[in-house]
Amino acid sequence: MCQTDCMNISDINWLAVLVSSVVFFAIEGIWFGPKTFYPAWQKAMGRNPDDINGSELPMGTLFGSTFVASLAQVFTLAVVIELAIKADPTFGLGNGLLTGFLIALGMGAASSLSHRLFAEKKAFKVWIIEVSADVLALTIAGAILTVWQ
């Protein structure tokens, strides 16, 4: 059993998790905005780029679920970073950026690739657009979580 340096859920900076989740959500919102990648994403999926909401879900459900998903991802990243800081107190900004990047790429992007490829013909382009936003958002979240200890 741990005597001193064990991680406890209360060690996580919950305000940093909340702020990082809001930043994550904002990055995704900008990424998929009408003047950024939304038209290319819609077109890659074979949809009309002018269609504002390609989903049948109500906007509240769509955005609420998206925020909860970003919160779950950021919380998981916070646990990994907290464990890393416990193991190495010199863990700094560069490490946080790299950790967010690797978690996003190695876990999120890699796990979603086969789902996308089996689901659609032009899936690779759709996947690139989608996961690029996630990788950027989790990389920035990793920085926020690391420096805001």
C-alpha positions as CSV (number, residue, x, y, z in Angstrom):
1,M,0.0,0.0,0.0
2,C,1.0,3.6,-0.6
3,Q,2.2,5.6,2.3
4,T,2.8,9.1,0.9
5,D,2.7,9.7,-2.8
6,C,-0.4,7.8,-3.8
7,M,-2.9,9.6,-6.0
8,N,-6.3,10.4,-4.5
9,I,-9.2,11.6,-6.6
10,S,-9.2,14.8,-4.4
11,D,-5.7,15.6,-5.7
12,I,-7.1,16.5,-9.1
13,N,-7.7,20.2,-9.7
14,W,-11.4,20.1,-10.6
15,L,-11.4,23.8,-11.6
16,A,-8.6,23.0,-14.1
17,V,-10.6,20.0,-15.4
18,L,-13.7,22.2,-15.8
19,V,-11.8,25.0,-17.5
20,S,-9.9,22.5,-19.8
21,S,-13.3,21.0,-20.7
22,V,-14.7,24.4,-21.7
23,V,-11.6,25.1,-23.7
24,F,-11.8,21.7,-25.3
25,F,-15.5,22.3,-26.2
26,A,-14.6,25.8,-27.6
27,I,-11.8,24.4,-29.8
28,E,-14.2,21.8,-31.2
29,G,-16.8,24.5,-31.8
30,I,-14.4,26.7,-33.6
31,W,-13.0,23.7,-35.5
32,F,-16.4,22.7,-36.8
33,G,-17.6,26.2,-37.4
34,P,-19.1,27.3,-40.7
35,K,-16.0,29.3,-41.6
36,T,-13.5,26.5,-40.7
37,F,-13.8,22.8,-41.2
38,Y,-17.5,22.2,-41.0
39,P,-18.2,22.6,-44.8
40,A,-15.3,20.2,-45.7
41,W,-16.4,17.7,-43.0
42,Q,-20.0,17.7,-44.3
43,K,-18.8,17.4,-47.9
44,A,-16.5,14.5,-47.0
45,M,-19.4,12.7,-45.5
46,G,-21.5,13.3,-48.6
47,R,-23.8,15.8,-47.0
48,N,-24.8,19.3,-48.0
49,P,-22.2,21.7,-46.5
50,D,-25.0,24.3,-46.1
51,D,-26.9,22.0,-43.7
52,I,-26.4,23.5,-40.3
53,N,-27.4,20.4,-38.3
54,G,-26.9,17.0,-39.9
55,S,-28.1,15.3,-36.8
56,E,-31.7,14.4,-35.9
57,L,-30.9,15.1,-32.2
58,P,-32.1,18.3,-30.5
59,M,-29.4,20.9,-30.3
60,G,-29.4,20.8,-26.4
61,T,-28.9,17.0,-26.5
62,L,-26.2,17.3,-29.1
63,F,-24.2,20.0,-27.4
64,G,-24.8,18.7,-23.9
65,S,-23.6,15.2,-24.8
66,T,-20.6,16.7,-26.6
67,F,-19.7,18.7,-23.5
68,V,-20.0,15.6,-21.2
69,A,-17.8,13.6,-23.6
70,S,-15.2,16.4,-23.5
71,L,-15.4,16.4,-19.7
72,A,-14.8,12.7,-19.6
73,Q,-11.8,12.9,-21.8
74,V,-10.3,15.8,-19.9
75,F,-10.9,14.0,-16.5
76,T,-9.1,10.9,-17.8
77,L,-6.2,13.0,-19.0
78,A,-6.1,14.7,-15.6
79,V,-5.8,11.4,-13.9
80,V,-2.9,10.4,-16.1
81,I,-1.2,13.7,-15.6
82,E,-1.7,13.6,-11.9
83,L,-0.1,10.1,-11.7
84,A,2.8,11.4,-13.9
85,I,3.4,14.3,-11.6
86,K,3.3,12.0,-8.5
87,A,5.9,9.9,-10.2
88,D,8.1,12.8,-11.4
89,P,7.6,16.1,-9.6
90,T,9.6,17.8,-12.4
91,F,6.9,17.0,-14.9
92,G,6.3,20.3,-16.7
93,L,4.5,22.0,-19.5
94,G,6.3,20.1,-22.3
95,N,5.4,16.9,-20.7
96,G,1.8,17.9,-20.3
97,L,1.5,18.9,-24.0
98,L,3.1,15.6,-25.0
99,T,0.9,13.6,-22.7
100,G,-2.3,15.2,-24.0
101,F,-1.1,14.7,-27.6
102,L,-0.2,11.0,-27.1
103,I,-3.4,10.2,-25.2
104,A,-5.4,11.8,-28.0
105,L,-3.5,10.2,-30.8
106,G,-2.8,6.8,-29.3
107,M,-6.1,6.2,-27.6
108,G,-8.7,8.5,-29.1
109,A,-7.6,8.8,-32.7
110,A,-6.4,5.2,-33.1
111,S,-9.5,3.7,-31.6
112,S,-11.9,5.7,-33.8
113,L,-10.0,4.9,-37.1
114,S,-11.4,1.4,-37.6
115,H,-14.9,2.6,-36.7
116,R,-14.8,5.3,-39.4
117,L,-13.1,3.1,-42.0
118,F,-15.7,0.4,-41.7
119,A,-18.6,2.9,-41.7
120,E,-18.0,5.0,-44.7
121,K,-16.3,5.0,-48.2
122,K,-14.6,8.4,-47.8
123,A,-13.9,7.8,-44.1
124,F,-10.2,8.7,-43.9
125,K,-10.8,12.3,-44.7
126,V,-13.7,12.5,-42.3
127,W,-11.5,10.9,-39.6
128,I,-8.6,13.3,-40.2
129,I,-10.9,16.3,-39.7
130,E,-12.5,14.9,-36.6
131,V,-9.5,13.6,-34.8
132,S,-7.4,16.6,-35.6
133,A,-9.7,18.7,-33.4
134,D,-9.6,16.2,-30.6
135,V,-5.8,15.9,-30.7
136,L,-5.4,19.7,-30.6
137,A,-8.0,20.0,-27.8
138,L,-6.4,17.3,-25.6
139,T,-2.9,18.6,-26.2
140,I,-4.0,22.1,-25.0
141,A,-5.9,20.5,-22.1
142,G,-2.7,18.6,-21.1
143,A,-0.9,21.9,-20.9
144,I,-3.6,23.6,-18.8
145,L,-3.9,20.6,-16.4
146,T,-0.1,20.5,-16.0
147,V,0.6,24.1,-15.3
148,W,-2.5,24.6,-13.1
149,Q,-1.5,22.4,-10.2
